[in-house]
């Protein structure tokens, strides 16, 4: 069962309040997405901790209903 882009965005924003999220369906199949997540809460964190925060917000869906996610994280400029 594929996951909708708006559901991914809602989960991330729910877990990282104030985050700006851009989701792109890479293959048009609802299984392969790219996400760009920008959050002030990432400031000072190493990239791995930023990514772990996003995965935590997704609540264990990676590798299950969410097959693949190309992730980019950043802090606001």
N, CA, C, O and CB atoms as a CASP TS submission, in Angstrom:
PFRMAT TS
TARGET T0000
AUTHOR 0000-0000-0000
METHOD Language model
MODEL 1
PARENT N/A
ATOM      1  N   UNK     1       0.848  -1.187   0.000  1.00  0.00           N
ATOM      2  CA  UNK     1       0.000   0.000   0.000  1.00  0.00           C
ATOM      3  C   UNK     1       0.882   1.234   0.000  1.00  0.00           C
ATOM      4  O   UNK     1       1.695   1.419   0.905  1.00  0.00           O
ATOM      5  CB  UNK     1      -0.959   0.007   1.220  1.00  0.00           C
ATOM      6  N   UNK     2       0.729   2.068  -0.996  1.00  0.00           N
ATOM      7  CA  UNK     2       1.526   3.289  -1.120  1.00  0.00           C
ATOM      8  C   UNK     2       1.036   4.363  -0.146  1.00  0.00           C
ATOM      9  O   UNK     2      -0.086   4.316   0.358  1.00  0.00           O
ATOM     10  CB  UNK     2       1.473   3.819  -2.565  1.00  0.00           C
ATOM     11  N   UNK     3       1.909   5.317   0.093  1.00  0.00           N
ATOM     12  CA  UNK     3       1.601   6.417   0.995  1.00  0.00           C
ATOM     13  C   UNK     3       1.473   7.702   0.187  1.00  0.00           C
ATOM     14  O   UNK     3       2.271   7.934  -0.721  1.00  0.00           O
ATOM     15  CB  UNK     3       2.688   6.559   2.091  1.00  0.00           C
ATOM     16  N   UNK     4       0.496   8.535   0.493  1.00  0.00           N
ATOM     17  CA  UNK     4       0.293   9.796  -0.223  1.00  0.00           C
ATOM     18  C   UNK     4       1.282  10.850   0.265  1.00  0.00           C
ATOM     19  O   UNK     4       1.657  10.871   1.438  1.00  0.00           O
ATOM     20  CB  UNK     4      -1.156  10.298  -0.042  1.00  0.00           C
ATOM     21  N   UNK     5       1.699  11.722  -0.648  1.00  0.00           N
ATOM     22  CA  UNK     5       2.655  12.780  -0.325  1.00  0.00           C
ATOM     23  C   UNK     5       2.141  13.682   0.793  1.00  0.00           C
ATOM     24  O   UNK     5       2.909  14.079   1.669  1.00  0.00           O
ATOM     25  CB  UNK     5       2.957  13.613  -1.564  1.00  0.00           C
ATOM     26  N   UNK     6       0.855  14.005   0.771  1.00  0.00           N
ATOM     27  CA  UNK     6       0.322  14.888   1.810  1.00  0.00           C
ATOM     28  C   UNK     6       0.318  14.217   3.178  1.00  0.00           C
ATOM     29  O   UNK     6       0.405  14.898   4.199  1.00  0.00           O
ATOM     30  CB  UNK     6      -1.088  15.329   1.450  1.00  0.00           C
ATOM     31  N   UNK     7       0.219  12.894   3.210  1.00  0.00           N
ATOM     32  CA  UNK     7       0.287  12.158   4.473  1.00  0.00           C
ATOM     33  C   UNK     7       1.715  12.197   5.033  1.00  0.00           C
ATOM     34  O   UNK     7       1.913  12.363   6.237  1.00  0.00           O
ATOM     35  CB  UNK     7      -0.178  10.691   4.274  1.00  0.00           C
ATOM     36  N   UNK     8       2.696  12.043   4.156  1.00  0.00           N
ATOM     37  CA  UNK     8       4.101  12.135   4.580  1.00  0.00           C
ATOM     38  C   UNK     8       4.372  13.519   5.154  1.00  0.00           C
ATOM     39  O   UNK     8       4.970  13.652   6.222  1.00  0.00           O
ATOM     40  CB  UNK     8       5.065  11.843   3.391  1.00  0.00           C
ATOM     41  N   UNK     9       3.929  14.541   4.443  1.00  0.00           N
ATOM     42  CA  UNK     9       4.126  15.920   4.906  1.00  0.00           C
ATOM     43  C   UNK     9       3.466  16.139   6.268  1.00  0.00           C
ATOM     44  O   UNK     9       4.073  16.740   7.155  1.00  0.00           O
ATOM     45  CB  UNK     9       3.558  16.919   3.878  1.00  0.00           C
ATOM     46  N   UNK    10       2.254  15.668   6.441  1.00  0.00           N
ATOM     47  CA  UNK    10       1.531  15.848   7.705  1.00  0.00           C
ATOM     48  C   UNK    10       2.250  15.154   8.861  1.00  0.00           C
ATOM     49  O   UNK    10       2.323  15.701   9.961  1.00  0.00           O
ATOM     50  CB  UNK    10       0.100  15.308   7.581  1.00  0.00           C
ATOM     51  N   UNK    11       2.779  13.959   8.620  1.00  0.00           N
ATOM     52  CA  UNK    11       3.507  13.244   9.663  1.00  0.00           C
ATOM     53  C   UNK    11       4.769  14.007  10.078  1.00  0.00           C
ATOM     54  O   UNK    11       5.071  14.130  11.265  1.00  0.00           O
ATOM     55  CB  UNK    11       3.874  11.833   9.181  1.00  0.00           C
ATOM     56  N   UNK    12       5.498  14.516   9.084  1.00  0.00           N
ATOM     57  CA  UNK    12       6.732  15.244   9.384  1.00  0.00           C
ATOM     58  C   UNK    12       6.426  16.528  10.145  1.00  0.00           C
ATOM     59  O   UNK    12       7.077  16.820  11.148  1.00  0.00           O
ATOM     60  CB  UNK    12       7.499  15.565   8.089  1.00  0.00           C
ATOM     61  N   UNK    13       5.448  17.294   9.684  1.00  0.00           N
ATOM     62  CA  UNK    13       5.086  18.543  10.367  1.00  0.00           C
ATOM     63  C   UNK    13       4.527  18.249  11.764  1.00  0.00           C
ATOM     64  O   UNK    13       4.747  19.020  12.698  1.00  0.00           O
ATOM     65  CB  UNK    13       4.049  19.340   9.531  1.00  0.00           C
ATOM     66  N   UNK    14       3.815  17.148  11.902  1.00  0.00           N
ATOM     67  CA  UNK    14       3.295  16.770  13.209  1.00  0.00           C
ATOM     68  C   UNK    14       4.403  16.437  14.196  1.00  0.00           C
ATOM     69  O   UNK    14       4.282  16.709  15.390  1.00  0.00           O
ATOM     70  CB  UNK    14       2.365  15.592  13.074  1.00  0.00           C
ATOM     71  N   UNK    15       5.488  15.845  13.692  1.00  0.00           N
ATOM     72  CA  UNK    15       6.603  15.467  14.548  1.00  0.00           C
ATOM     73  C   UNK    15       7.653  16.547  14.706  1.00  0.00           C
ATOM     74  O   UNK    15       8.417  16.546  15.671  1.00  0.00           O
ATOM     75  CB  UNK    15       7.244  14.247  14.016  1.00  0.00           C
ATOM     76  N   UNK    16       7.688  17.478  13.748  1.00  0.00           N
ATOM     77  CA  UNK    16       8.650  18.582  13.786  1.00  0.00           C
ATOM     78  C   UNK    16       7.863  19.870  13.534  1.00  0.00           C
ATOM     79  O   UNK    16       7.864  20.394  12.420  1.00  0.00           O
ATOM     80  CB  UNK    16       9.814  18.388  12.716  1.00  0.00           C
ATOM     81  N   UNK    17       7.188  20.377  14.578  1.00  0.00           N
ATOM     82  CA  UNK    17       6.350  21.572  14.410  1.00  0.00           C
ATOM     83  C   UNK    17       7.142  22.746  13.824  1.00  0.00           C
ATOM     84  O   UNK    17       8.278  23.011  14.216  1.00  0.00           O
ATOM     85  CB  UNK    17       5.740  21.980  15.757  1.00  0.00           C
ATOM     86  N   UNK    18       6.516  23.428  12.888  1.00  0.00           N
ATOM     87  CA  UNK    18       7.130  24.581  12.254  1.00  0.00           C
ATOM     88  C   UNK    18       8.015  24.237  11.069  1.00  0.00           C
ATOM     89  O   UNK    18       8.542  25.135  10.413  1.00  0.00           O
ATOM     90  CB  UNK    18       7.924  25.323  13.252  1.00  0.00           C
ATOM     91  N   UNK    19       8.188  22.953  10.785  1.00  0.00           N
ATOM     92  CA  UNK    19       9.020  22.546   9.651  1.00  0.00           C
ATOM     93  C   UNK    19       8.345  22.915   8.338  1.00  0.00           C
ATOM     94  O   UNK    19       7.122  22.855   8.214  1.00  0.00           O
ATOM     95  CB  UNK    19       9.302  21.032   9.697  1.00  0.00           C
ATOM     96  N   UNK    20       9.158  23.298   7.364  1.00  0.00           N
ATOM     97  CA  UNK    20       8.684  23.469   5.991  1.00  0.00           C
ATOM     98  C   UNK    20       9.065  22.207   5.238  1.00  0.00           C
ATOM     99  O   UNK    20      10.224  21.793   5.263  1.00  0.00           O
ATOM    100  CB  UNK    20       9.294  24.762   5.307  1.00  0.00           C
ATOM    101  N   UNK    21       8.107  21.600   4.576  1.00  0.00           N
ATOM    102  CA  UNK    21       8.320  20.308   3.932  1.00  0.00           C
ATOM    103  C   UNK    21       7.902  20.388   2.468  1.00  0.00           C
ATOM    104  O   UNK    21       6.814  20.865   2.145  1.00  0.00           O
ATOM    105  CB  UNK    21       7.534  19.192   4.663  1.00  0.00           C
ATOM    106  N   UNK    22       8.783  19.914   1.589  1.00  0.00           N
ATOM    107  CA  UNK    22       8.478  19.795   0.163  1.00  0.00           C
ATOM    108  C   UNK    22       8.647  18.319  -0.202  1.00  0.00           C
ATOM    109  O   UNK    22       9.709  17.736   0.012  1.00  0.00           O
ATOM    110  CB  UNK    22       9.415  20.729  -0.723  1.00  0.00           C
ATOM    111  N   UNK    23       7.596  17.728  -0.751  1.00  0.00           N
ATOM    112  CA  UNK    23       7.617  16.315  -1.126  1.00  0.00           C
ATOM    113  C   UNK    23       7.512  16.199  -2.649  1.00  0.00           C
ATOM    114  O   UNK    23       6.685  16.865  -3.272  1.00  0.00           O
ATOM    115  CB  UNK    23       6.458  15.534  -0.429  1.00  0.00           C
ATOM    116  N   UNK    24       8.349  15.357  -3.234  1.00  0.00           N
ATOM    117  CA  UNK    24       8.309  15.083  -4.670  1.00  0.00           C
ATOM    118  C   UNK    24       8.187  13.581  -4.869  1.00  0.00           C
ATOM    119  O   UNK    24       8.963  12.812  -4.302  1.00  0.00           O
ATOM    120  CB  UNK    24       9.576  15.641  -5.394  1.00  0.00           C
ATOM    121  N   UNK    25       7.218  13.162  -5.668  1.00  0.00           N
ATOM    122  CA  UNK    25       7.070  11.748  -6.030  1.00  0.00           C
ATOM    123  C   UNK    25       8.025  11.479  -7.191  1.00  0.00           C
ATOM    124  O   UNK    25       7.776  11.910  -8.316  1.00  0.00           O
ATOM    125  CB  UNK    25       5.571  11.392  -6.419  1.00  0.00           C
ATOM    126  N   UNK    26       9.105  10.773  -6.919  1.00  0.00           N
ATOM    127  CA  UNK    26      10.172  10.600  -7.898  1.00  0.00           C
ATOM    128  C   UNK    26       9.809   9.696  -9.068  1.00  0.00           C
ATOM    129  O   UNK    26      10.280   9.906 -10.186  1.00  0.00           O
ATOM    130  CB  UNK    26      11.372  10.055  -7.222  1.00  0.00           C
ATOM    131  N   UNK    27       8.974   8.690  -8.819  1.00  0.00           N
ATOM    132  CA  UNK    27       8.676   7.714  -9.873  1.00  0.00           C
ATOM    133  C   UNK    27       7.212   7.738 -10.308  1.00  0.00           C
ATOM    134  O   UNK    27       6.827   7.021 -11.232  1.00  0.00           O
ATOM    135  CB  UNK    27       9.036   6.322  -9.398  1.00  0.00           C
ATOM    136  N   UNK    28       6.399   8.558  -9.649  1.00  0.00           N
ATOM    137  CA  UNK    28       4.983   8.610  -9.988  1.00  0.00           C
ATOM    138  C   UNK    28       4.201   7.408  -9.501  1.00  0.00           C
ATOM    139  O   UNK    28       3.066   7.184  -9.924  1.00  0.00           O
ATOM    140  CB  UNK    28       4.824   8.733 -11.460  1.00  0.00           C
ATOM    141  N   UNK    29       4.811   6.625  -8.604  1.00  0.00           N
ATOM    142  CA  UNK    29       4.166   5.395  -8.144  1.00  0.00           C
ATOM    143  C   UNK    29       3.700   5.443  -6.692  1.00  0.00           C
ATOM    144  O   UNK    29       3.134   4.470  -6.193  1.00  0.00           O
ATOM    145  CB  UNK    29       5.106   4.251  -8.316  1.00  0.00           C
ATOM    146  N   UNK    30       3.933   6.572  -6.006  1.00  0.00           N
ATOM    147  CA  UNK    30       3.528   6.677  -4.609  1.00  0.00           C
ATOM    148  C   UNK    30       4.401   5.875  -3.659  1.00  0.00           C
ATOM    149  O   UNK    30       4.057   5.719  -2.488  1.00  0.00           O
ATOM    150  CB  UNK    30       2.115   6.234  -4.466  1.00  0.00           C
ATOM    151  N   UNK    31       5.525   5.365  -4.144  1.00  0.00           N
ATOM    152  CA  UNK    31       6.431   4.572  -3.311  1.00  0.00           C
ATOM    153  C   UNK    31       7.827   5.172  -3.188  1.00  0.00           C
ATOM    154  O   UNK    31       8.560   4.842  -2.257  1.00  0.00           O
ATOM    155  CB  UNK    31       6.539   3.185  -3.867  1.00  0.00           C
ATOM    156  N   UNK    32       8.200   6.044  -4.110  1.00  0.00           N
ATOM    157  CA  UNK    32       9.550   6.603  -4.141  1.00  0.00           C
ATOM    158  C   UNK    32       9.453   8.127  -4.100  1.00  0.00           C
ATOM    159  O   UNK    32       9.045   8.768  -5.069  1.00  0.00           O
ATOM    160  CB  UNK    32      10.329   6.128  -5.412  1.00  0.00           C
ATOM    161  N   UNK    33       9.837   8.688  -2.956  1.00  0.00           N
ATOM    162  CA  UNK    33       9.698  10.122  -2.741  1.00  0.00           C
ATOM    163  C   UNK    33      11.030  10.778  -2.419  1.00  0.00           C
ATOM    164  O   UNK    33      11.974  10.123  -1.977  1.00  0.00           O
ATOM    165  CB  UNK    33       8.712  10.388  -1.626  1.00  0.00           C
ATOM    166  N   UNK    34      11.086  12.072  -2.648  1.00  0.00           N
ATOM    167  CA  UNK    34      12.152  12.927  -2.135  1.00  0.00           C
ATOM    168  C   UNK    34      11.483  13.922  -1.204  1.00  0.00           C
ATOM    169  O   UNK    34      10.398  14.424  -1.496  1.00  0.00           O
ATOM    170  CB  UNK    34      12.954  13.653  -3.297  1.00  0.00           C
ATOM    171  N   UNK    35      12.133  14.205  -0.087  1.00  0.00           N
ATOM    172  CA  UNK    35      11.606  15.187   0.860  1.00  0.00           C
ATOM    173  C   UNK    35      12.697  16.172   1.217  1.00  0.00           C
ATOM    174  O   UNK    35      13.830  15.782   1.500  1.00  0.00           O
ATOM    175  CB  UNK    35      11.056  14.501   2.131  1.00  0.00           C
ATOM    176  N   UNK    36      12.356  17.445   1.203  1.00  0.00           N
ATOM    177  CA  UNK    36      13.239  18.504   1.706  1.00  0.00           C
ATOM    178  C   UNK    36      12.540  19.062   2.936  1.00  0.00           C
ATOM    179  O   UNK    36      11.408  19.539   2.863  1.00  0.00           O
ATOM    180  CB  UNK    36      13.522  19.642   0.608  1.00  0.00           C
ATOM    181  N   UNK    37      13.237  18.994   4.072  1.00  0.00           N
ATOM    182  CA  UNK    37      12.672  19.427   5.347  1.00  0.00           C
ATOM    183  C   UNK    37      13.566  20.523   5.914  1.00  0.00           C
ATOM    184  O   UNK    37      14.757  20.311   6.146  1.00  0.00           O
ATOM    185  CB  UNK    37      12.538  18.230   6.350  1.00  0.00           C
ATOM    186  N   UNK    38      12.981  21.688   6.133  1.00  0.00           N
ATOM    187  CA  UNK    38      13.712  22.834   6.676  1.00  0.00           C
ATOM    188  C   UNK    38      13.114  23.163   8.036  1.00  0.00           C
ATOM    189  O   UNK    38      11.913  23.403   8.156  1.00  0.00           O
ATOM    190  CB  UNK    38      13.647  24.075   5.710  1.00  0.00           C
ATOM    191  N   UNK    39      13.969  23.172   9.064  1.00  0.00           N
ATOM    192  CA  UNK    39      13.478  23.430  10.408  1.00  0.00           C
ATOM    193  C   UNK    39      14.543  24.115  11.260  1.00  0.00           C
ATOM    194  O   UNK    39      15.719  23.755  11.214  1.00  0.00           O
ATOM    195  CB  UNK    39      13.032  22.129  11.067  1.00  0.00           C
ATOM    196  N   UNK    40      14.119  25.092  12.024  1.00  0.00           N
ATOM    197  CA  UNK    40      15.012  25.753  12.969  1.00  0.00           C
ATOM    198  C   UNK    40      15.509  24.761  14.016  1.00  0.00           C
ATOM    199  O   UNK    40      16.610  24.921  14.544  1.00  0.00           O
ATOM    200  CB  UNK    40      14.301  26.934  13.647  1.00  0.00           C
ATOM    201  N   UNK    41      14.721  23.751  14.317  1.00  0.00           N
ATOM    202  CA  UNK    41      15.116  22.758  15.330  1.00  0.00           C
ATOM    203  C   UNK    41      16.350  21.951  14.897  1.00  0.00           C
ATOM    204  O   UNK    41      16.960  21.277  15.727  1.00  0.00           O
ATOM    205  CB  UNK    41      13.947  21.801  15.612  1.00  0.00           C
ATOM    206  N   UNK    42      16.720  22.009  13.628  1.00  0.00           N
ATOM    207  CA  UNK    42      17.898  21.308  13.138  1.00  0.00           C
ATOM    208  C   UNK    42      19.196  22.076  13.407  1.00  0.00           C
ATOM    209  O   UNK    42      20.286  21.513  13.305  1.00  0.00           O
ATOM    210  CB  UNK    42      17.756  21.050  11.658  1.00  0.00           C
ATOM    211  N   UNK    43      19.076  23.356  13.750  1.00  0.00           N
ATOM    212  CA  UNK    43      20.266  24.189  13.928  1.00  0.00           C
ATOM    213  C   UNK    43      21.182  23.580  14.993  1.00  0.00           C
ATOM    214  O   UNK    43      20.750  23.274  16.104  1.00  0.00           O
ATOM    215  CB  UNK    43      19.867  25.634  14.320  1.00  0.00           C
ATOM    216  N   UNK    44      22.458  23.413  14.627  1.00  0.00           N
ATOM    217  CA  UNK    44      23.447  22.877  15.544  1.00  0.00           C
ATOM    218  C   UNK    44      23.511  21.360  15.594  1.00  0.00           C
ATOM    219  O   UNK    44      24.408  20.793  16.217  1.00  0.00           O
ATOM    220  CB  UNK    44      23.179  23.387  16.893  1.00  0.00           C
ATOM    221  N   UNK    45      22.558  20.699  14.936  1.00  0.00           N
ATOM    222  CA  UNK    45      22.550  19.229  14.933  1.00  0.00           C
ATOM    223  C   UNK    45      23.330  18.701  13.731  1.00  0.00           C
ATOM    224  O   UNK    45      23.254  19.272  12.644  1.00  0.00           O
ATOM    225  CB  UNK    45      21.095  18.686  14.911  1.00  0.00           C
ATOM    226  N   UNK    46      24.082  17.609  13.921  1.00  0.00           N
ATOM    227  CA  UNK    46      24.700  16.980  12.758  1.00  0.00           C
ATOM    228  C   UNK    46      23.622  16.416  11.827  1.00  0.00           C
ATOM    229  O   UNK    46      22.506  16.123  12.257  1.00  0.00           O
ATOM    230  CB  UNK    46      25.676  15.863  13.198  1.00  0.00           C
ATOM    231  N   UNK    47      23.966  16.272  10.577  1.00  0.00           N
ATOM    232  CA  UNK    47      23.011  15.820   9.555  1.00  0.00           C
ATOM    233  C   UNK    47      22.331  14.507   9.969  1.00  0.00           C
ATOM    234  O   UNK    47      21.129  14.347   9.761  1.00  0.00           O
ATOM    235  CB  UNK    47      23.728  15.638   8.199  1.00  0.00           C
ATOM    236  N   UNK    48      23.080  13.577  10.546  1.00  0.00           N
ATOM    237  CA  UNK    48      22.486  12.289  10.933  1.00  0.00           C
ATOM    238  C   UNK    48      21.381  12.482  11.971  1.00  0.00           C
ATOM    239  O   UNK    48      20.362  11.793  11.915  1.00  0.00           O
ATOM    240  CB  UNK    48      23.568  11.344  11.487  1.00  0.00           C
ATOM    241  N   UNK    49      21.562  13.399  12.909  1.00  0.00           N
ATOM    242  CA  UNK    49      20.530  13.673  13.924  1.00  0.00           C
ATOM    243  C   UNK    49      19.308  14.331  13.285  1.00  0.00           C
ATOM    244  O   UNK    49      18.176  14.067  13.689  1.00  0.00           O
ATOM    245  CB  UNK    49      21.097  14.580  15.047  1.00  0.00           C
ATOM    246  N   UNK    50      19.538  15.188  12.286  1.00  0.00           N
ATOM    247  CA  UNK    50      18.425  15.807  11.563  1.00  0.00           C
ATOM    248  C   UNK    50      17.599  14.727  10.864  1.00  0.00           C
ATOM    249  O   UNK    50      16.369  14.738  10.928  1.00  0.00           O
ATOM    250  CB  UNK    50      18.946  16.847  10.532  1.00  0.00           C
ATOM    251  N   UNK    51      18.278  13.803  10.202  1.00  0.00           N
ATOM    252  CA  UNK    51      17.582  12.734   9.489  1.00  0.00           C
ATOM    253  C   UNK    51      16.858  11.814  10.467  1.00  0.00           C
ATOM    254  O   UNK    51      15.742  11.370  10.198  1.00  0.00           O
ATOM    255  CB  UNK    51      18.569  11.927   8.633  1.00  0.00           C
ATOM    256  N   UNK    52      17.489  11.530  11.591  1.00  0.00           N
ATOM    257  CA  UNK    52      16.843  10.683  12.598  1.00  0.00           C
ATOM    258  C   UNK    52      15.564  11.338  13.122  1.00  0.00           C
ATOM    259  O   UNK    52      14.593  10.639  13.414  1.00  0.00           O
ATOM    260  CB  UNK    52      17.811  10.401  13.763  1.00  0.00           C
ATOM    261  N   UNK    53      15.549  12.657  13.246  1.00  0.00           N
ATOM    262  CA  UNK    53      14.342  13.363  13.691  1.00  0.00           C
ATOM    263  C   UNK    53      13.213  13.189  12.679  1.00  0.00           C
ATOM    264  O   UNK    53      12.056  13.004  13.057  1.00  0.00           O
ATOM    265  CB  UNK    53      14.637  14.863  13.904  1.00  0.00           C
ATOM    266  N   UNK    54      13.553  13.247  11.392  1.00  0.00           N
ATOM    267  CA  UNK    54      12.532  13.063  10.352  1.00  0.00           C
ATOM    268  C   UNK    54      12.015  11.620  10.383  1.00  0.00           C
ATOM    269  O   UNK    54      10.807  11.394  10.317  1.00  0.00           O
ATOM    270  CB  UNK    54      13.110  13.406   8.942  1.00  0.00           C
ATOM    271  N   UNK    55      12.913  10.657  10.482  1.00  0.00           N
ATOM    272  CA  UNK    55      12.488   9.252  10.533  1.00  0.00           C
ATOM    273  C   UNK    55      11.615   8.986  11.757  1.00  0.00           C
ATOM    274  O   UNK    55      10.645   8.232  11.683  1.00  0.00           O
ATOM    275  CB  UNK    55      13.713   8.319  10.548  1.00  0.00           C
ATOM    276  N   UNK    56      11.965   9.610  12.882  1.00  0.00           N
ATOM    277  CA  UNK    56      11.148   9.453  14.098  1.00  0.00           C
ATOM    278  C   UNK    56       9.744  10.009  13.865  1.00  0.00           C
ATOM    279  O   UNK    56       8.757   9.419  14.307  1.00  0.00           O
ATOM    280  CB  UNK    56      11.815  10.171  15.308  1.00  0.00           C
ATOM    281  N   UNK    57       9.655  11.151  13.165  1.00  0.00           N
ATOM    282  CA  UNK    57       8.353  11.755  12.869  1.00  0.00           C
ATOM    283  C   UNK    57       7.514  10.836  11.980  1.00  0.00           C
ATOM    284  O   UNK    57       6.285  10.852  12.049  1.00  0.00           O
ATOM    285  CB  UNK    57       8.539  13.125  12.188  1.00  0.00           C
ATOM    286  N   UNK    58       8.179  10.039  11.148  1.00  0.00           N
ATOM    287  CA  UNK    58       7.460   9.118  10.264  1.00  0.00           C
ATOM    288  C   UNK    58       6.985   7.870  10.999  1.00  0.00           C
ATOM    289  O   UNK    58       6.261   7.052  10.431  1.00  0.00           O
ATOM    290  CB  UNK    58       8.346   8.717   9.097  1.00  0.00           C
ATOM    291  N   UNK    59       7.380   7.724  12.229  1.00  0.00           N
ATOM    292  CA  UNK    59       6.831   6.677  13.090  1.00  0.00           C
ATOM    293  C   UNK    59       7.046   5.252  12.618  1.00  0.00           C
ATOM    294  O   UNK    59       6.139   4.428  12.726  1.00  0.00           O
ATOM    295  CB  UNK    59       5.400   6.895  13.247  1.00  0.00           C
ATOM    296  N   UNK    60       8.216   4.945  12.101  1.00  0.00           N
ATOM    297  CA  UNK    60       8.500   3.567  11.705  1.00  0.00           C
ATOM    298  C   UNK    60       7.907   3.140  10.377  1.00  0.00           C
ATOM    299  O   UNK    60       7.892   1.949  10.064  1.00  0.00           O
ATOM    300  CB  UNK    60       8.014   2.659  12.745  1.00  0.00           C
ATOM    301  N   UNK    61       7.420   4.082   9.593  1.00  0.00           N
ATOM    302  CA  UNK    61       6.804   3.718   8.302  1.00  0.00           C
ATOM    303  C   UNK    61       7.836   3.464   7.202  1.00  0.00           C
ATOM    304  O   UNK    61       7.514   2.858   6.180  1.00  0.00           O
ATOM    305  CB  UNK    61       5.855   4.819   7.852  1.00  0.00           C
ATOM    306  N   UNK    62       9.087   3.927   7.407  1.00  0.00           N
ATOM    307  CA  UNK    62      10.134   3.703   6.409  1.00  0.00           C
ATOM    308  C   UNK    62      10.362   2.207   6.237  1.00  0.00           C
ATOM    309  O   UNK    62      10.465   1.460   7.210  1.00  0.00           O
ATOM    310  CB  UNK    62      11.453   4.411   6.817  1.00  0.00           C
ATOM    311  N   UNK    63      10.438   1.790   4.982  1.00  0.00           N
ATOM    312  CA  UNK    63      10.658   0.377   4.687  1.00  0.00           C
ATOM    313  C   UNK    63       9.380  -0.439   4.720  1.00  0.00           C
ATOM    314  O   UNK    63       9.379  -1.615   4.357  1.00  0.00           O
ATOM    315  CB  UNK    63      11.640  -0.199   5.659  1.00  0.00           C
ATOM    316  N   UNK    64       8.291   0.181   5.154  1.00  0.00           N
ATOM    317  CA  UNK    64       6.988  -0.484   5.166  1.00  0.00           C
ATOM    318  C   UNK    64       6.099   0.171   4.126  1.00  0.00           C
ATOM    319  O   UNK    64       6.290  -0.020   2.925  1.00  0.00           O
ATOM    320  CB  UNK    64       6.330  -0.420   6.576  1.00  0.00           C
ATOM    321  N   UNK    65       5.120   0.949   4.595  1.00  0.00           N
ATOM    322  CA  UNK    65       4.219   1.631   3.657  1.00  0.00           C
ATOM    323  C   UNK    65       4.947   2.729   2.887  1.00  0.00           C
ATOM    324  O   UNK    65       4.508   3.134   1.810  1.00  0.00           O
ATOM    325  CB  UNK    65       3.019   2.226   4.407  1.00  0.00           C
ATOM    326  N   UNK    66       6.051   3.204   3.439  1.00  0.00           N
ATOM    327  CA  UNK    66       6.880   4.189   2.734  1.00  0.00           C
ATOM    328  C   UNK    66       8.153   3.469   2.305  1.00  0.00           C
ATOM    329  O   UNK    66       9.057   3.233   3.107  1.00  0.00           O
ATOM    330  CB  UNK    66       7.204   5.454   3.644  1.00  0.00           C
ATOM    331  N   UNK    67       8.199   3.130   1.029  1.00  0.00           N
ATOM    332  CA  UNK    67       9.268   2.273   0.517  1.00  0.00           C
ATOM    333  C   UNK    67      10.617   2.980   0.438  1.00  0.00           C
ATOM    334  O   UNK    67      11.619   2.434   0.901  1.00  0.00           O
ATOM    335  CB  UNK    67       8.897   1.758  -0.845  1.00  0.00           C
ATOM    336  N   UNK    68      10.666   4.179  -0.135  1.00  0.00           N
ATOM    337  CA  UNK    68      11.938   4.871  -0.330  1.00  0.00           C
ATOM    338  C   UNK    68      11.748   6.381  -0.169  1.00  0.00           C
ATOM    339  O   UNK    68      10.788   6.965  -0.674  1.00  0.00           O
ATOM    340  CB  UNK    68      12.526   4.545  -1.724  1.00  0.00           C
ATOM    341  N   UNK    69      12.694   6.994   0.550  1.00  0.00           N
ATOM    342  CA  UNK    69      12.641   8.439   0.768  1.00  0.00           C
ATOM    343  C   UNK    69      14.043   9.012   0.641  1.00  0.00           C
ATOM    344  O   UNK    69      14.929   8.713   1.442  1.00  0.00           O
ATOM    345  CB  UNK    69      12.031   8.777   2.159  1.00  0.00           C
ATOM    346  N   UNK    70      14.227   9.835  -0.374  1.00  0.00           N
ATOM    347  CA  UNK    70      15.478  10.584  -0.543  1.00  0.00           C
ATOM    348  C   UNK    70      15.334  11.840   0.300  1.00  0.00           C
ATOM    349  O   UNK    70      14.477  12.676   0.014  1.00  0.00           O
ATOM    350  CB  UNK    70      15.774  10.930  -2.074  1.00  0.00           C
ATOM    351  N   UNK    71      16.146  11.989   1.321  1.00  0.00           N
ATOM    352  CA  UNK    71      15.934  13.021   2.332  1.00  0.00           C
ATOM    353  C   UNK    71      17.019  14.098   2.282  1.00  0.00           C
ATOM    354  O   UNK    71      18.214  13.806   2.234  1.00  0.00           O
ATOM    355  CB  UNK    71      15.893  12.392   3.719  1.00  0.00           C
ATOM    356  N   UNK    72      16.564  15.351   2.294  1.00  0.00           N
ATOM    357  CA  UNK    72      17.450  16.503   2.417  1.00  0.00           C
ATOM    358  C   UNK    72      16.926  17.338   3.570  1.00  0.00           C
ATOM    359  O   UNK    72      15.737  17.655   3.623  1.00  0.00           O
ATOM    360  CB  UNK    72      17.520  17.340   1.080  1.00  0.00           C
ATOM    361  N   UNK    73      17.812  17.697   4.500  1.00  0.00           N
ATOM    362  CA  UNK    73      17.413  18.528   5.625  1.00  0.00           C
ATOM    363  C   UNK    73      18.271  19.795   5.627  1.00  0.00           C
ATOM    364  O   UNK    73      19.396  19.806   5.127  1.00  0.00           O
ATOM    365  CB  UNK    73      17.552  17.752   6.973  1.00  0.00           C
ATOM    366  N   UNK    74      17.700  20.871   6.209  1.00  0.00           N
ATOM    367  CA  UNK    74      18.406  22.140   6.266  1.00  0.00           C
ATOM    368  C   UNK    74      17.820  23.004   7.359  1.00  0.00           C
ATOM    369  O   UNK    74      16.734  22.737   7.873  1.00  0.00           O
ATOM    370  CB  UNK    74      18.343  22.862   4.919  1.00  0.00           C
ATOM    371  N   UNK    75      18.561  24.049   7.707  1.00  0.00           N
ATOM    372  CA  UNK    75      18.043  25.059   8.635  1.00  0.00           C
ATOM    373  C   UNK    75      17.642  26.273   7.807  1.00  0.00           C
ATOM    374  O   UNK    75      18.185  26.479   6.721  1.00  0.00           O
ATOM    375  CB  UNK    75      19.109  25.443   9.741  1.00  0.00           C
ATOM    376  N   UNK    76      16.705  27.081   8.295  1.00  0.00           N
ATOM    377  CA  UNK    76      16.293  28.273   7.544  1.00  0.00           C
ATOM    378  C   UNK    76      17.466  29.245   7.384  1.00  0.00           C
ATOM    379  O   UNK    76      18.329  29.352   8.256  1.00  0.00           O
ATOM    380  CB  UNK    76      15.111  28.977   8.251  1.00  0.00           C
ATOM    381  N   UNK    77      17.475  29.934   6.272  1.00  0.00           N
ATOM    382  CA  UNK    77      18.536  30.934   6.024  1.00  0.00           C
ATOM    383  C   UNK    77      18.183  32.254   6.637  1.00  0.00           C
ATOM    384  O   UNK    77      18.951  33.209   6.531  1.00  0.00           O
ATOM    385  CB  UNK    77      18.783  31.117   4.530  1.00  0.00           C
TER
END
